[in-house]
Amino acid sequence: MVKPSNILTRITKPIVDFALPSRCPACGEIVDGDDRFCLGCWQTLDHLDQGCMQCGDPLIALADAESVCGACLSAPPAFDTMRAAVRYGDVARTIALRLKYGGRVGLARTIAAAMRRHITGLEDALFVPVPLHRGRLWRRGYNQAALIARALAGENRERLNFETLIRTRATPYLGAMSAKERAKIVRGVFAIDRQAGAAINGKRVILVDDVYTSGATTNACAKALKRGGAAEVHVRCWARVASTDDDIY
């Protein structure tokens, strides 16, 4: 038996689609479905599928897909792998900023759709977003990383963990800082909540963020998660700044 709500959806959807057609989240051109880019913007995005096995830097020339770059060999990050859907560029930046500062919370679904190919094989892992300090969360009204994590989890809300990883103090804007300065600023900022910490013990964790720049924040988060008992930490994000890119986030 067809539910009345499903019948109503079938009747009203064509009307809504005609009055409010789906649009490219970057340029606004009409597209043929929700959470899709127009062909031009899609082709502009640099989709990332190769790079260092650990940090995911796409500009590292490696012998094979299982190789690790020199930087990771000399100073191994705390996380096990890092993957981004796209390289940071004009379109990727537009999407990230509209979600983060523009209140376009629906873009979390668009971002999650692009990230989903990088969570294959991690079906048992918990989604843990990079946390905001409560003051910044109150001002913004939401945590963009948490919205992305929720979209990635879909209906399986048991995989979401928003309580275990906490930010103990606010930090200044990191955009103008060097990698060393960022690492110093975020040192000791993240911790494990005593009451919620048992949830990650022995578990694999997908640490979710919107943009990966120097890796200072995600590395600090991964250290806290590993100290808290996480078996593995895999960083997944929308866009990443490659090793030779200017950091303009």
C-alpha positions in Angstrom: 0.0 0.0 0.0 1.4 3.4 -1.0 1.6 5.9 1.9 -0.4 9.1 1.5 2.8 11.1 2.0 4.5 9.4 -1.0 1.4 10.1 -3.2 1.6 13.7 -2.2 5.3 13.9 -3.0 4.7 12.4 -6.4 2.0 15.0 -7.1 3.8 18.1 -5.8 7.4 17.3 -6.9 7.0 18.2 -10.6 5.3 21.5 -9.5 8.1 22.4 -7.1 10.8 21.4 -9.6 9.2 23.7 -12.2 8.8 26.6 -9.8 12.2 26.1 -8.0 14.5 24.2 -10.3 17.8 22.7 -9.0 20.7 25.0 -9.6 24.5 24.5 -9.6 25.7 25.3 -6.1 28.7 27.3 -7.5 27.4 29.4 -10.4 23.6 29.1 -10.1 23.0 27.5 -13.5 19.9 25.3 -13.7 20.9 21.6 -13.5 19.0 18.3 -13.7 19.1 17.3 -10.0 19.8 18.3 -6.5 23.4 18.4 -5.2 24.8 18.5 -8.7 27.1 20.9 -10.4 26.8 22.2 -13.9 29.1 20.6 -16.5 31.4 23.7 -16.5 31.9 23.9 -12.8 32.2 20.1 -12.5 35.0 20.1 -15.1 36.7 22.9 -13.3 36.9 20.9 -10.1 40.2 18.9 -9.7 38.9 15.6 -8.4 41.5 13.9 -6.3 42.0 10.1 -6.4 45.8 9.7 -6.3 48.6 10.9 -4.1 50.6 10.0 -1.0 48.9 7.0 0.6 49.0 8.7 4.0 48.6 12.5 3.7 47.0 12.3 0.2 49.0 15.2 -1.3 48.2 14.9 -5.0 51.4 16.6 -6.2 53.7 14.0 -4.8 55.2 11.8 -7.6 55.2 8.3 -6.2 56.1 4.9 -7.5 52.7 3.3 -6.8 49.4 3.9 -5.0 50.7 2.3 -1.8 53.7 4.7 -1.5 54.2 7.2 1.2 55.8 10.6 0.6 59.1 11.8 2.1 57.4 14.2 4.4 55.2 11.5 6.0 58.2 9.2 6.3 60.3 11.8 8.1 57.5 13.2 10.3 54.5 10.7 10.3 51.2 12.4 10.9 49.0 11.0 13.7 46.2 10.0 11.3 46.4 6.9 9.2 45.1 8.3 5.9 43.8 11.5 4.6 41.7 11.9 1.5 39.9 14.9 -0.1 37.2 15.0 -2.7 38.8 17.9 -4.7 41.8 20.1 -4.8 41.3 23.6 -3.3 40.5 26.1 -6.1 38.0 28.8 -7.0 34.9 26.6 -7.2 35.9 24.5 -4.1 36.6 27.6 -2.2 33.2 29.1 -3.1 31.4 26.0 -1.9 33.3 25.8 1.4 32.8 29.5 2.2 29.1 29.4 1.4 28.6 26.5 3.8 30.9 27.9 6.5 29.9 31.5 6.5 27.0 31.9 4.2 24.5 29.8 6.0 24.0 27.5 2.9 23.7 24.4 5.1 22.2 22.3 2.2 25.7 22.4 0.6 26.8 19.8 3.2 24.8 17.2 1.2 26.6 18.3 -2.0 30.0 18.0 -0.3 29.2 14.6 1.2 28.1 13.3 -2.2 31.5 14.1 -3.6 33.3 12.7 -0.5 31.5 9.4 -0.4 33.8 7.6 -2.7 36.6 8.0 -0.2 34.8 6.2 2.6 34.6 2.9 0.8 36.1 0.2 3.1 35.4 2.2 6.2 31.8 1.1 6.7 32.4 0.2 10.3 34.0 3.6 11.3 32.5 6.3 13.4 32.1 9.8 11.9 33.7 12.4 14.2 33.6 16.0 13.0 36.4 18.5 13.9 34.7 20.4 16.8 34.2 24.1 17.1 34.7 26.0 20.3 31.3 26.6 21.9 31.6 30.4 21.5 32.1 30.1 17.8 29.4 27.5 17.5 26.9 29.9 19.3 27.8 32.8 16.9 27.7 30.7 13.7 24.8 28.5 14.8 26.2 25.3 13.4 29.4 23.3 12.8 29.9 22.8 9.1 32.0 19.7 9.7 29.2 18.2 11.8 26.7 18.9 9.0 29.0 17.1 6.5 29.4 14.1 8.9 25.6 13.9 9.3 25.1 13.9 5.5 27.8 11.2 5.1 26.1 9.0 7.8 22.7 9.3 6.1 20.1 7.3 8.0 22.7 5.4 10.0 22.9 7.9 12.9 24.6 5.3 15.1 27.8 6.0 13.3 27.8 9.7 14.4 29.8 10.7 17.3 29.6 14.4 18.2 30.4 14.2 21.9 33.8 12.5 22.3 36.2 15.0 20.7 36.0 18.4 22.2 37.8 21.7 21.7 39.0 23.0 25.0 39.7 26.6 24.0 39.1 29.0 21.2 41.8 29.7 18.7 42.4 32.7 16.4 41.9 32.5 12.6 44.7 30.4 11.2 44.6 31.5 7.5 47.5 33.9 7.7 49.8 31.6 9.8 52.5 29.3 8.7 52.3 25.6 9.2 54.6 25.8 12.2 52.5 28.6 13.7 49.3 26.7 13.2 50.8 23.6 14.8 51.8 25.6 17.9 48.4 27.3 18.2 46.4 24.1 18.1 48.7 22.1 20.4 46.7 20.9 23.3 43.4 22.4 22.0 41.6 19.1 21.5 40.8 16.6 24.1 38.5 13.6 24.8 35.4 14.0 26.9 35.7 11.8 29.9 32.1 10.6 29.9 31.9 10.0 26.1 35.4 8.8 25.5 34.6 5.1 25.8 32.6 5.3 22.5 35.8 5.4 20.4 37.9 2.8 22.3 39.2 0.3 19.8 37.1 1.8 17.0 38.1 3.1 13.6 37.2 6.8 13.2 36.6 9.0 10.2 37.6 12.5 11.2 35.5 14.9 9.0 36.4 18.5 8.1 35.6 20.9 5.2 39.1 22.0 4.1 42.5 20.5 4.8 45.3 23.2 4.6 48.5 22.5 6.6 47.1 19.5 8.5 47.8 21.1 11.9 44.2 20.9 13.1 43.4 17.4 11.8 46.8 16.1 13.2 46.0 17.6 16.6 42.6 16.0 16.5 44.0 12.6 15.5 46.5 12.7 18.3 43.7 13.3 20.8 41.6 10.5 19.3 44.5 8.1 19.3 45.3 8.9 23.0 41.6 8.3 23.7 41.8 4.8 22.4 40.8 5.0 18.7 42.4 2.2 16.7 42.6 4.2 13.5 41.9 7.7 12.4 41.1 8.5 8.7 40.7 12.1 7.7 38.1 12.9 5.1 37.3 16.4 3.8 35.8 18.3 0.9 38.9 20.1 -0.4 42.6 20.2 0.3 45.4 22.7 -0.4 48.2 20.9 -2.2 51.8 21.2 -1.1 52.6 24.0 -3.6 49.3 25.9 -3.5 48.9 29.2 -1.8 46.8 28.9 1.3 43.9 31.3 0.7 41.3 29.7 2.9 
